[in-house]
Amino acid sequence: MTFKEILGQEKASQELKKFIKAKRVPPSIIFYGDKGIGKSLVAKDFAKALNCVNKDFYSKQEFCGTCLNCTHINNNTHPDYIYADFKYQANLLKEEEEKQQSVKVETVRDLTKKSQQSIQFGGWRVIIIDNAETMSTASQNALLKFIEEPSPNTVWILIADKKFALLNTILSRSQAISFATLSKENIATILVSQGTDLETAQQAAKYANGSVDRALKILDVIDDIESLDTASAIFPFELAENMSRPLIAARAEANILIEILLADLQQHWQTEQDEKQKRKYVKVLKEVSGYKKAILRNVTPNLLVTTAFLEAKKLGIEVLNFNS
């Protein structure tokens, strides 16, 4: 195992390897960039690289993936490695994972308390806070002292979509590392490695906007509409009927479907030669964009999807045809 196996994040990986080589690891590092581009994976692999006991690998700022430390970190059983996401918080607070919307001060206090304990395996303690941009001011202030006065051989990794969602006091005391969106080729390669056939992987990557998480959601969409006739007049109604019943899931699906529709409409608009028809595309694009904004309001997601795709039907084009 090496950092080179993390597709699309070579620059971020090189920065982390420099810390290991210099033997000067910042007490707080911010990984920022879009969701689903490998930030969590790199954070875990950085923890392995810091704690790997295979000297041949460590001298190259890499990790073997098979030693005791690497194995425990990979299995989330290493006592000096903590990955705090919403699942971790739900278990800590004895709440439902689906209801976790932000990193709470109770979670931060739990982590800071653990950061003061003795390191058990003699290497580095790595504490990762996912969704760090959702921390309240109180949560960030509770963390600040422990970033300013870190315990020996302890590194905090804050994973965030946007670094400026964090307080300036956190930013000024942390090393920020930007993560790039992934190429369509990288996403397709990752999906194929997980068992998706190449053609479907390429279709999902086309609409993924550089995110593997998004590509996986698109695969679900492709699977759901595979049996539907996208050219049928009733397709918009069948599409809405196939959506999830829970509101949160339905909103997420509606967002994906409408974003794919917008991408298809944009592509048709760019290739359209007739100016009158292009103006029709612009009108529909504006309307569908409005439906996307309405998803988070008190509007039924199924109704938004039906209406959006009916508008597209007026243009006489076929959308969501993943077989074309």
GUKOL-444695 format. One record per residue (C-alpha): x, y, z; residue in one letter; residue number from 1. Coordinates in Angstrom, 1 decimal, padded with zeros to 4 digits. Layout:
<nodes>
NODE       c1       c2       c3   r     k
NODE        X        Y        Z   A   NUM
...
</nodes>
This chain:
<nodes>
NODE       c1       c2       c3   r     k
NODE    000.0    000.0    000.0   M     1
NODE    001.2    003.5   -000.8   T     2
NODE   -000.2    007.0   -001.1   F     3
NODE    000.2    006.6   -004.9   K     4
NODE   -002.8    004.3   -004.8   E     5
NODE   -005.1    007.2   -003.8   I     6
NODE   -006.2    008.4   -007.2   L     7
NODE   -006.3    012.1   -007.9   G     8
NODE   -004.8    013.3   -004.6   Q     9
NODE   -001.1    013.1   -005.4   E    10
NODE   -000.5    016.7   -004.5   K    11
NODE   -002.1    016.4   -001.0   A    12
NODE   -000.3    013.1   -000.4   S    13
NODE    003.1    014.7   -001.3   Q    14
NODE    002.4    017.5    001.3   E    15
NODE    001.7    014.9    004.0   L    16
NODE    004.8    012.9    003.1   K    17
NODE    006.9    016.0    003.6   K    18
NODE    005.7    016.3    007.2   F    19
NODE    006.8    012.7    007.9   I    20
NODE    010.1    013.2    006.2   K    21
NODE    010.8    016.3    008.2   A    22
NODE    009.5    014.7    011.3   K    23
NODE    007.5    017.8    012.0   R    24
NODE    003.8    017.1    011.9   V    25
NODE    001.5    020.1    012.5   P    26
NODE   -000.8    019.6    015.6   P    27
NODE   -003.8    020.4    013.4   S    28
NODE   -004.4    019.8    009.7   I    29
NODE   -007.5    020.8    007.7   I    30
NODE   -008.4    018.6    004.8   F    31
NODE   -010.8    020.6    002.6   Y    32
NODE   -012.6    020.0   -000.7   G    33
NODE   -015.8    018.6   -002.0   D    34
NODE   -017.4    015.5   -000.5   K    35
NODE   -016.5    012.1   -001.9   G    36
NODE   -013.0    012.9   -003.2   I    37
NODE   -010.9    010.9   -000.8   G    38
NODE   -010.2    013.1    002.2   K    39
NODE   -011.2    010.5    004.7   S    40
NODE   -009.2    007.8    002.9   L    41
NODE   -006.1    010.0    002.9   V    42
NODE   -006.6    010.8    006.5   A    43
NODE   -006.7    007.1    007.5   K    44
NODE   -003.7    006.4    005.3   D    45
NODE   -001.7    009.3    006.8   F    46
NODE   -002.4    007.7    010.2   A    47
NODE   -001.0    004.4    008.9   K    48
NODE    002.1    006.2    007.5   A    49
NODE    002.7    007.9    010.9   L    50
NODE    002.4    004.6    012.8   N    51
NODE    003.7    002.0    010.4   C    52
NODE    006.5   -000.1    012.1   V    53
NODE    007.9   -001.4    008.8   N    54
NODE    011.1    000.7    008.6   K    55
NODE    011.5    000.1    004.8   D    56
NODE    008.2    001.8    004.2   F    57
NODE    008.5    004.5    006.9   Y    58
NODE    011.8    005.7    005.4   S    59
NODE    009.9    006.3    002.2   K    60
NODE    007.1    008.1    004.0   Q    61
NODE    004.7    005.3    003.0   E    62
NODE    003.0    002.5    004.9   F    63
NODE    003.0   -001.3    004.5   C    64
NODE   -000.7   -001.9    005.3   G    65
NODE    000.1   -005.2    006.9   T    66
NODE    001.9   -004.5    010.2   C    67
NODE    000.1   -004.5    013.5   L    68
NODE   -000.5   -000.8    013.5   N    69
NODE   -001.6   -000.6    009.9   C    70
NODE   -003.9   -003.5    010.4   T    71
NODE   -005.5   -002.0    013.5   H    72
NODE   -006.0    001.4    011.9   I    73
NODE   -007.5   -000.2    008.8   N    74
NODE   -010.0   -002.1    011.0   N    75
NODE   -010.7    001.0    013.2   N    76
NODE   -009.4   -000.9    016.3   T    77
NODE   -006.2    001.1    017.0   H    78
NODE   -006.4    002.6    020.4   P    79
NODE   -004.6    005.8    019.3   D    80
NODE   -006.7    006.3    016.2   Y    81
NODE   -010.1    007.9    016.4   I    82
NODE   -012.4    008.7    013.4   Y    83
NODE   -015.2    010.8    014.6   A    84
NODE   -018.0    011.1    012.1   D    85
NODE   -021.8    011.3    012.6   F    86
NODE   -021.9    007.6    013.3   K    87
NODE   -019.3    008.0    016.1   Y    88
NODE   -021.4    010.9    017.5   Q    89
NODE   -024.6    009.0    017.4   A    90
NODE   -023.1    006.1    019.3   N    91
NODE   -021.6    008.5    021.8   L    92
NODE   -024.8    010.4    022.5   L    93
NODE   -027.1    007.3    022.0   K    94
NODE   -029.0    009.0    019.2   E    95
NODE   -030.0    008.0    015.7   E    96
NODE   -027.3    008.6    013.1   E    97
NODE   -029.8    010.0    010.6   E    98
NODE   -030.6    012.9    013.0   K    99
NODE   -027.0    014.1    013.3   Q   100
NODE   -026.7    017.4    011.5   Q   101
NODE   -023.6    019.0    013.2   S   102
NODE   -020.6    018.1    015.3   V   103
NODE   -021.7    018.9    018.8   K   104
NODE   -019.7    020.3    021.7   V   105
NODE   -020.3    017.0    023.7   E   106
NODE   -018.4    015.1    020.9   T   107
NODE   -015.5    017.6    020.9   V   108
NODE   -015.2    017.4    024.7   R   109
NODE   -015.1    013.6    024.4   D   110
NODE   -012.4    013.8    021.9   L   111
NODE   -010.3    016.4    023.7   T   112
NODE   -010.5    014.2    026.9   K   113
NODE   -009.2    011.2    024.9   K   114
NODE   -006.4    013.4    023.4   S   115
NODE   -005.0    013.8    027.0   Q   116
NODE   -004.7    010.1    027.6   Q   117
NODE   -001.5    008.2    027.3   S   118
NODE   -000.6    006.9    023.8   I   119
NODE   -000.8    003.2    024.1   Q   120
NODE    001.2    001.9    021.0   F   121
NODE    004.0    004.4    021.3   G   122
NODE    003.5    006.1    018.0   G   123
NODE    001.2    008.9    017.0   W   124
NODE   -002.3    009.6    018.2   R   125
NODE   -004.5    010.7    015.2   V   126
NODE   -007.9    012.2    015.9   I   127
NODE   -010.1    012.8    012.8   I   128
NODE   -013.2    015.0    012.9   I   129
NODE   -015.3    014.5    009.8   D   130
NODE   -017.9    017.1    008.8   N   131
NODE   -015.8    019.7    010.7   A   132
NODE   -017.5    022.6    008.9   E   133
NODE   -020.7    021.8    010.9   T   134
NODE   -019.0    022.5    014.3   M   135
NODE   -020.7    025.3    016.1   S   136
NODE   -018.7    028.2    017.5   T   137
NODE   -018.9    026.5    021.0   A   138
NODE   -017.6    023.2    019.5   S   139
NODE   -014.7    025.0    017.8   Q   140
NODE   -013.8    027.0    020.9   N   141
NODE   -013.8    023.8    022.9   A   142
NODE   -011.3    022.4    020.5   L   143
NODE   -009.1    025.5    020.2   L   144
NODE   -007.1    025.1    023.4   K   145
NODE   -006.1    021.5    022.5   F   146
NODE   -004.8    022.7    019.1   I   147
NODE   -002.9    025.5    020.7   E   148
NODE   -001.4    023.3    023.4   E   149
NODE   -001.4    019.8    021.8   P   150
NODE   -000.4    016.7    023.6   S   151
NODE    002.9    015.2    022.4   P   152
NODE    002.7    013.1    019.2   N   153
NODE   -000.9    014.1    018.7   T   154
NODE   -002.4    015.4    015.4   V   155
NODE   -005.9    016.6    014.8   W   156
NODE   -007.3    016.2    011.3   I   157
NODE   -010.4    018.3    010.5   L   158
NODE   -012.2    017.2    007.3   I   159
NODE   -014.3    019.9    005.8   A   160
NODE   -016.0    020.8    002.6   D   161
NODE   -015.0    024.4    002.9   K   162
NODE   -012.3    025.6    005.2   K   163
NODE   -013.7    029.1    005.7   F   164
NODE   -016.7    027.5    007.6   A   165
NODE   -014.1    027.2    010.4   L   166
NODE   -013.2    030.0    012.8   L   167
NODE   -010.2    032.2    011.9   N   168
NODE   -008.7    031.1    015.2   T   169
NODE   -008.8    027.5    014.1   I   170
NODE   -007.6    028.3    010.6   L   171
NODE   -004.6    030.3    011.8   S   172
NODE   -003.4    027.4    014.0   R   173
NODE   -003.8    024.7    011.4   S   174
NODE   -002.1    023.6    008.2   Q   175
NODE   -004.7    023.6    005.4   A   176
NODE   -004.4    021.1    002.6   I   177
NODE   -006.6    021.4   -000.5   S   178
NODE   -008.1    018.3   -002.1   F   179
NODE   -008.9    018.3   -005.8   A   180
NODE   -012.1    017.2   -007.5   T   181
NODE   -011.5    013.9   -009.3   L   182
NODE   -011.4    013.4   -013.0   S   183
NODE   -014.1    011.4   -014.8   K   184
NODE   -011.4    008.8   -015.6   E   185
NODE   -010.4    008.5   -011.9   N   186
NODE   -014.0    008.1   -010.8   I   187
NODE   -014.7    005.5   -013.4   A   188
NODE   -011.6    003.6   -012.4   T   189
NODE   -012.7    003.6   -008.8   I   190
NODE   -016.2    002.5   -009.6   L   191
NODE   -014.9   -000.4   -011.8   V   192
NODE   -012.5   -001.5   -009.0   S   193
NODE   -015.7   -001.7   -006.8   Q   194
NODE   -017.5   -004.0   -009.2   G   195
NODE   -019.3   -001.6   -011.6   T   196
NODE   -019.1   -002.4   -015.3   D   197
NODE   -017.1    000.1   -017.3   L   198
NODE   -020.0    001.6   -019.4   E   199
NODE   -022.1    002.2   -016.3   T   200
NODE   -019.1    003.6   -014.4   A   201
NODE   -018.4    006.1   -017.2   Q   202
NODE   -022.1    007.2   -017.3   Q   203
NODE   -022.0    007.8   -013.5   A   204
NODE   -018.7    009.6   -013.7   A   205
NODE   -020.1    011.9   -016.4   K   206
NODE   -022.5    013.5   -013.9   Y   207
NODE   -020.5    013.1   -010.7   A   208
NODE   -018.9    016.5   -010.7   N   209
NODE   -015.6    015.0   -009.5   G   210
NODE   -017.1    013.2   -006.4   S   211
NODE   -017.1    009.4   -005.9   V   212
NODE   -019.9    009.8   -003.3   D   213
NODE   -022.0    011.5   -005.9   R   214
NODE   -021.2    008.9   -008.5   A   215
NODE   -022.4    006.1   -006.1   L   216
NODE   -025.7    008.0   -005.7   K   217
NODE   -026.0    008.3   -009.4   I   218
NODE   -025.5    004.5   -009.7   L   219
NODE   -028.5    004.1   -007.5   D   220
NODE   -030.5    006.4   -009.9   V   221
NODE   -029.3    004.4   -012.9   I   222
NODE   -030.4    001.2   -011.2   D   223
NODE   -033.8    002.6   -010.3   D   224
NODE   -034.7    003.8   -013.8   I   225
NODE   -033.1    001.0   -015.7   E   226
NODE   -036.5   -000.6   -016.3   S   227
NODE   -038.2    002.7   -017.3   L   228
NODE   -038.8    004.0   -020.8   D   229
NODE   -037.2    007.4   -020.7   T   230
NODE   -038.9    008.3   -024.0   A   231
NODE   -042.4    007.6   -022.6   S   232
NODE   -044.8    010.4   -022.0   A   233
NODE   -045.5    009.0   -018.5   I   234
NODE   -041.7    008.7   -017.6   F   235
NODE   -041.8    011.8   -015.3   P   236
NODE   -044.6    010.3   -013.3   F   237
NODE   -042.9    006.8   -013.1   E   238
NODE   -039.7    008.4   -012.1   L   239
NODE   -041.3    010.3   -009.2   A   240
NODE   -043.2    007.1   -008.2   E   241
NODE   -039.9    005.2   -007.9   N   242
NODE   -038.4    007.7   -005.4   M   243
NODE   -037.9    006.9   -001.7   S   244
NODE   -040.6    007.6    000.7   R   245
NODE   -038.7    009.2    003.6   P   246
NODE   -038.4    012.9    003.0   L   247
NODE   -034.7    013.2    003.6   I   248
NODE   -033.9    010.4    001.1   A   249
NODE   -036.4    011.8   -001.4   A   250
NODE   -034.9    015.2   -001.2   R   251
NODE   -031.4    013.8   -001.9   A   252
NODE   -032.7    011.8   -004.8   E   253
NODE   -034.6    014.8   -006.2   A   254
NODE   -031.4    016.9   -006.0   N   255
NODE   -029.4    014.3   -008.0   I   256
NODE   -032.2    013.8   -010.6   L   257
NODE   -032.6    017.6   -011.2   I   258
NODE   -028.9    018.2   -011.4   E   259
NODE   -028.5    015.4   -014.0   I   260
NODE   -031.5    017.0   -015.9   L   261
NODE   -029.8    020.4   -015.8   L   262
NODE   -026.5    018.9   -017.1   A   263
NODE   -028.4    017.2   -020.0   D   264
NODE   -030.3    020.4   -020.8   L   265
NODE   -027.1    022.4   -020.7   Q   266
NODE   -025.5    020.0   -023.1   Q   267
NODE   -028.4    020.1   -025.5   H   268
NODE   -028.4    023.9   -025.3   W   269
NODE   -024.7    024.1   -026.2   Q   270
NODE   -025.1    021.9   -029.3   T   271
NODE   -028.4    023.5   -030.5   E   272
NODE   -028.1    025.6   -033.7   Q   273
NODE   -031.5    027.1   -033.9   D   274
NODE   -031.7    030.4   -031.9   E   275
NODE   -035.4    030.1   -031.3   K   276
NODE   -034.9    026.6   -029.8   Q   277
NODE   -031.9    027.8   -027.8   K   278
NODE   -034.2    030.5   -026.1   R   279
NODE   -036.6    027.7   -025.2   K   280
NODE   -033.8    025.8   -023.5   Y   281
NODE   -032.8    028.9   -021.6   V   282
NODE   -036.4    029.3   -020.3   K   283
NODE   -036.6    025.7   -019.2   V   284
NODE   -033.1    025.8   -017.6   L   285
NODE   -034.2    028.8   -015.5   K   286
NODE   -037.4    027.0   -014.4   E   287
NODE   -035.6    023.8   -013.6   V   288
NODE   -032.9    025.7   -011.7   S   289
NODE   -035.7    027.2   -009.6   G   290
NODE   -037.0    023.7   -008.8   Y   291
NODE   -033.6    022.7   -007.5   K   292
NODE   -033.6    025.7   -005.1   K   293
NODE   -037.1    024.6   -004.0   A   294
NODE   -036.0    021.2   -002.9   I   295
NODE   -035.0    022.3    000.6   L   296
NODE   -038.3    024.2    001.1   R   297
NODE   -041.6    022.7    002.1   N   298
NODE   -042.3    021.3   -001.4   V   299
NODE   -042.9    017.7   -002.2   T   300
NODE   -039.7    016.3   -003.9   P   301
NODE   -041.7    013.9   -006.1   N   302
NODE   -043.8    016.8   -007.4   L   303
NODE   -040.7    018.8   -008.2   L   304
NODE   -039.1    015.9   -010.1   V   305
NODE   -042.4    015.3   -012.1   T   306
NODE   -042.7    019.0   -013.0   T   307
NODE   -039.1    019.4   -013.9   A   308
NODE   -039.1    016.5   -016.3   F   309
NODE   -042.4    017.5   -017.8   L   310
NODE   -040.8    020.8   -018.6   E   311
NODE   -038.0    019.0   -020.4   A   312
NODE   -040.5    016.9   -022.3   K   313
NODE   -041.9    020.1   -023.9   K   314
NODE   -038.5    020.5   -025.6   L   315
NODE   -038.9    017.2   -027.4   G   316
NODE   -035.7    015.7   -026.1   I   317
NODE   -034.9    012.5   -024.2   E   318
NODE   -033.1    012.9   -020.9   V   319
NODE   -031.6    010.4   -018.4   L   320
NODE   -031.0    007.9   -021.3   N   321
NODE   -028.0    006.2   -019.8   F   322
NODE   -027.9    003.7   -022.6   N   323
NODE   -027.2    006.3   -025.3   S   324
</nodes>
